[in-house]
Amino acid sequence: MDTIDFNSEENYEHYKFIASEGQEPLRVDKFLMNFIENATRNKIQQAAKAGQILVNDTVVKSNYKVKAKDEVRVVFSHPPHENPLVAENIPLNIVFEDESLMVVNKPAGLVVHPGHGNYTGTLVNGLLFHIENLPTNSNERPGLVHRIDKDTSGLLVVAKTELAMTNLSKQFFDRTTERLYHALVWGNLEQDQGTIEGNIGRSLKNRLLMDVFPEGDFGKHAVTHYKVIERFLYVTLVECKLETGRTHQIRAHFKHIGHTLFNDERYGGNKILKGTTFTKYKQFIQNCFKVIPRQALHAKTLGFTHPSTGKKLNFESEIPHDFKEVITKWRSYTQNQKS
């Protein structure tokens, strides 16, 4: 193995992780997949072949076993922020637009802003093509007031002026906006409506996941209100109203109460969590996963006050085709079981 001076002009540190004291031996490629969003096993293995993965300042192969307190670094020949934001002609589903703001209905699969592994082809790249001189938020991201996950579909508001950015950001901070989501979750919820409370913060074991912690223990305060729309034996369609807006809030909260979102791979919802052991049922679930190859979550309603006119605006988007189709399949399955 070779030692690399990662502070030299030829190599720039992009990631650094220190394995916890409880870390059991784990291949470094699998270890990094738990920490780097949008990374693939193949990309990590290629980086290892190129000598870009170091453990305790020594180049390692992808099969190196990370142990407790190991310092894992990923280095590249270019600086971490070398990739400039570029405007791209990406089609946008614009629900509303005026001189102050734009409301977009984001399809599932579209990343909201550039990051590692997604420097182009994001919503922000598309916004830069359609709008000149977008204001930036506190994280230097043009136009963005809030965000939704890559595989979540639905409504987003984009600020086109500094006034709109400041005003809309304050509305989200003050929790005066209205956001309703539809989600399909595993299991039959006991109550027709309820509230999930619990601090949300990064998982201590996997940085790509959010965990729910006891009040005041770790993370940030989070509140999700829900009500049942329809029950389908082994899954439930619910409407969620966000009182706060934490990363993965709905996904983490429902996993916490034992009702993980349907086909949410990251949180384990891409396995059969409720139902029978019949082969036909297993095939039905696999067919459903093919219909909606993502977490069943849609940002359906968005309401806020216009930053310039003071008028209350409310927008509603249709449930996308894949979500509609999986609901239809579950409705038919339920009716057949009851008949």
C-alpha positions in Angstrom: 0.0 0.0 0.0 1.1 3.5 -0.7 0.9 6.7 1.4 -0.5 9.8 -0.3 -0.1 13.4 0.7 -3.7 14.4 0.4 -2.8 18.1 1.2 -0.6 18.3 -1.9 -1.6 20.3 -5.0 -2.5 17.1 -6.8 -5.1 15.8 -4.3 -8.0 17.5 -2.6 -10.0 16.0 0.3 -13.7 15.6 -0.6 -14.8 13.4 2.3 -13.5 12.4 5.7 -15.2 10.0 8.1 -14.0 8.5 11.4 -15.5 5.1 12.2 -17.3 4.9 15.5 -15.9 3.0 18.5 -18.6 0.4 17.9 -17.8 -0.1 14.2 -17.5 -3.8 13.4 -15.2 -4.7 10.5 -16.9 -3.7 7.2 -15.6 -3.4 3.6 -14.6 0.2 2.9 -16.8 0.4 -0.2 -19.9 -0.7 1.9 -18.9 1.7 4.7 -18.7 4.7 2.3 -22.1 3.9 0.7 -23.6 4.5 4.2 -22.1 8.0 4.3 -22.0 9.4 0.8 -25.3 10.3 -0.7 -25.9 9.3 -4.4 -22.7 7.2 -4.4 -22.8 3.8 -6.1 -20.8 0.7 -5.2 -19.2 0.8 -8.7 -18.1 4.5 -8.4 -16.6 3.8 -5.0 -14.7 0.8 -6.3 -13.4 2.8 -9.2 -12.2 5.5 -6.8 -10.4 2.8 -4.8 -8.7 1.4 -8.0 -7.6 5.0 -8.8 -6.0 5.3 -5.3 -8.5 7.9 -4.1 -9.6 6.1 -0.9 -7.3 6.4 2.1 -7.6 4.8 5.6 -5.3 6.4 8.2 -3.5 8.2 5.3 -2.8 5.0 3.4 -4.3 4.0 0.1 -6.5 0.9 0.4 -8.4 -1.4 -1.9 -12.2 -1.6 -1.9 -12.1 -4.8 0.1 -10.3 -3.2 3.0 -12.2 -3.8 6.3 -12.8 -0.6 8.2 -12.4 -0.9 11.9 -13.3 1.2 15.0 -11.7 4.7 15.0 -10.3 4.3 11.4 -10.1 7.6 9.6 -11.4 7.2 6.0 -10.8 9.9 3.4 -11.8 10.3 -0.2 -9.6 12.5 -2.3 -9.8 13.7 -5.9 -7.5 15.8 -8.2 -10.0 18.7 -8.3 -11.2 20.9 -5.5 -14.6 19.9 -3.9 -16.4 23.0 -5.2 -14.7 23.2 -8.6 -17.9 22.3 -10.5 -19.7 25.6 -11.4 -23.4 25.8 -11.7 -24.4 25.6 -15.3 -27.7 26.5 -16.9 -29.4 23.6 -18.7 -32.5 23.4 -20.8 -34.4 21.0 -18.5 -38.2 21.0 -19.0 -40.0 22.4 -15.9 -43.7 21.7 -15.0 -44.5 25.3 -14.0 -47.8 25.6 -12.1 -47.5 29.4 -11.5 -45.1 32.2 -12.2 -44.9 36.0 -11.9 -42.1 38.5 -11.4 -41.5 37.4 -7.8 -41.7 33.6 -7.7 -42.4 30.3 -9.5 -44.2 27.2 -8.3 -42.9 24.0 -9.9 -44.4 20.5 -9.8 -41.3 18.4 -9.5 -41.3 14.8 -11.0 -39.9 11.9 -9.0 -36.3 11.2 -10.0 -35.3 14.9 -10.4 -32.6 16.0 -7.9 -33.4 19.5 -6.6 -29.8 20.9 -6.3 -26.3 19.9 -7.4 -24.2 17.7 -5.1 -21.7 14.9 -5.2 -22.5 12.7 -8.1 -25.2 15.1 -9.4 -23.4 18.3 -10.6 -25.7 18.6 -13.6 -29.2 17.7 -14.6 -30.9 19.1 -11.4 -33.8 21.4 -10.9 -31.5 24.2 -10.1 -29.7 23.8 -13.4 -33.0 24.0 -15.1 -34.1 27.1 -13.1 -30.9 28.9 -14.1 -31.8 28.3 -17.8 -35.3 29.8 -17.4 -34.6 32.6 -15.0 -31.7 35.1 -14.9 -30.0 36.4 -11.7 -31.7 34.1 -9.2 -31.1 35.1 -5.6 -29.3 32.5 -3.4 -30.4 31.2 0.0 -28.2 30.8 3.0 -26.6 27.7 1.5 -25.8 29.5 -1.7 -28.4 27.6 -3.7 -30.1 29.7 -6.3 -33.9 30.2 -5.9 -34.4 27.5 -3.4 -36.6 28.3 -0.4 -37.2 24.6 0.5 -36.6 21.2 -1.1 -38.1 17.8 -1.5 -36.2 14.5 -1.9 -35.1 13.2 -5.3 -37.7 10.4 -5.4 -40.5 12.4 -3.9 -42.8 14.2 -6.4 -44.7 17.4 -5.9 -44.8 21.1 -5.4 -41.9 23.5 -4.7 -41.9 27.3 -4.6 -38.9 29.1 -6.1 -37.9 32.7 -5.2 -37.0 35.0 -8.2 -36.1 38.1 -6.2 -34.2 38.9 -3.0 -37.4 40.1 -1.4 -39.2 36.9 -2.3 -36.3 34.8 -1.0 -36.2 36.6 2.4 -40.0 36.7 2.8 -40.7 33.1 1.8 -37.8 31.8 3.8 -39.2 33.5 6.9 -42.6 32.0 6.2 -41.1 28.5 6.2 -39.1 29.3 9.3 -42.2 30.7 11.1 -44.2 27.6 10.0 -46.9 29.8 8.4 -46.9 27.9 5.1 -49.2 24.9 4.5 -47.9 21.7 3.1 -49.9 18.5 2.6 -48.4 15.3 1.4 -50.0 12.0 0.3 -48.1 8.8 1.4 -48.7 5.1 1.1 -47.4 3.4 4.3 -47.0 -0.2 5.3 -49.5 -1.5 7.9 -52.9 -0.6 9.1 -52.8 2.5 11.3 -54.7 2.1 14.5 -56.1 5.6 14.5 -57.9 7.5 11.7 -55.8 10.6 12.5 -52.9 11.4 14.8 -49.7 13.4 15.4 -46.1 12.1 15.3 -43.6 14.1 17.4 -40.0 13.5 17.9 -36.6 15.1 17.3 -35.1 14.3 13.9 -31.4 14.2 13.3 -28.8 12.3 11.4 -28.5 8.6 12.2 -25.5 7.9 14.4 -24.8 4.7 12.3 -25.7 5.8 8.8 -25.4 9.5 7.7 -27.8 8.9 4.8 -30.6 8.2 7.2 -32.5 10.3 9.7 -33.5 8.9 13.1 -36.1 10.0 15.6 -34.7 10.8 19.0 -36.3 11.4 22.4 -37.3 15.0 22.9 -34.3 17.2 23.6 -31.8 14.3 23.3 -30.6 15.0 19.7 -31.7 16.5 16.4 -34.4 19.1 15.8 -38.0 19.3 17.0 -40.4 17.8 14.3 -44.1 17.4 14.2 -46.2 15.5 11.5 -50.0 15.4 11.6 -51.7 12.7 9.6 -55.1 11.4 8.8 -56.1 8.2 7.0 -57.5 8.5 3.5 -58.1 4.9 2.6 -57.1 1.5 4.0 -55.9 -1.5 1.9 -55.5 -4.4 4.3 -51.7 -4.3 4.5 -51.0 -0.7 3.6 -52.7 2.6 4.3 -53.0 5.8 2.2 -52.5 8.8 4.5 -52.5 12.6 4.2 -49.6 14.3 6.1 -49.5 17.9 7.2 -46.1 19.2 8.1 -45.8 21.5 11.1 -42.0 21.5 10.7 -39.9 20.8 7.7 -37.0 18.5 8.6 -35.0 16.4 6.2 -36.8 13.1 5.5 -39.4 14.1 8.1 -42.3 12.0 6.9 -40.1 9.1 6.0 -38.3 9.0 9.4 -41.5 9.7 11.5 -43.5 6.9 9.9 -40.7 4.4 10.2 -40.4 5.4 13.8 -44.0 4.4 14.5 -43.7 1.2 12.6 -45.3 2.2 9.3 -42.4 2.7 6.9 -43.3 4.3 3.5 -44.1 1.8 0.8 -41.1 1.0 -1.4 -38.9 3.4 0.5 -35.6 1.7 -0.2 -33.5 3.8 2.1 -35.7 3.1 5.1 -36.4 -0.5 4.4 -39.8 -0.1 2.8 -38.8 -2.0 -0.3 -39.3 -5.3 1.5 -42.6 -7.0 2.4 -43.3 -5.6 5.9 -46.9 -6.7 6.2 -49.1 -9.3 4.6 -49.2 -13.0 3.9 -46.6 -15.6 2.9 -48.4 -16.7 -0.2 -46.4 -16.7 -3.4 -49.2 -14.8 -5.2 -49.0 -12.0 -2.7 -45.3 -11.8 -3.0 -45.6 -11.5 -6.8 -48.3 -8.8 -6.3 -46.0 -6.8 -4.1 -43.1 -7.1 -6.6 -45.5 -5.9 -9.4 -46.4 -2.9 -7.2 -42.7 -2.1 -6.6 -42.2 -2.1 -10.4 -45.2 0.3 -10.9 -43.8 2.8 -8.3 -40.0 2.2 -8.1 -39.6 4.9 -5.4 -41.0 5.8 -2.0 -44.8 6.5 -2.4 -44.7 10.1 -1.3 -46.1 13.2 -3.1 -46.1 16.8 -2.1 -49.7 17.5 -3.1 -50.6 20.9 -1.6 -48.6 24.1 -1.0 -49.9 27.3 0.5 -48.1 30.6 1.4 -48.6 34.3 1.4 -47.3 36.2 -1.7 -44.3 38.2 -0.7 -45.3 41.3 -2.7 -49.1 41.4 -2.7 -49.8 39.8 0.6 -52.4 37.6 -1.0 -52.8 34.0 0.2 -51.9 31.5 -2.5 -52.8 27.8 -2.5 -51.7 25.3 -5.1 -52.7 21.7 -5.6 -51.1 19.0 -7.8 -52.5 15.8 -9.2 -51.2 12.5 -7.8 -48.7 11.3 -10.4 -49.4 8.3 -12.6 -47.2 5.8 -10.8 -48.8 6.6 -7.5 -52.3 6.5 -8.9 -51.6 3.1 -10.5 -50.3 1.5 -7.3 -53.3 2.8 -5.4 -55.6 1.2 -8.0 -53.7 -2.1 -7.7 -54.1 -2.1 -3.9 -57.8 -1.1 -4.1 -58.5 -4.0 -6.5 -56.5 -6.4 -4.4 -58.4 -5.4 -1.3 -61.8 -5.8 -3.0 -60.8 -9.2 -4.3 -59.8 -10.4 -0.8 -63.0 -9.2 0.8 -65.3 -10.7 -1.9 
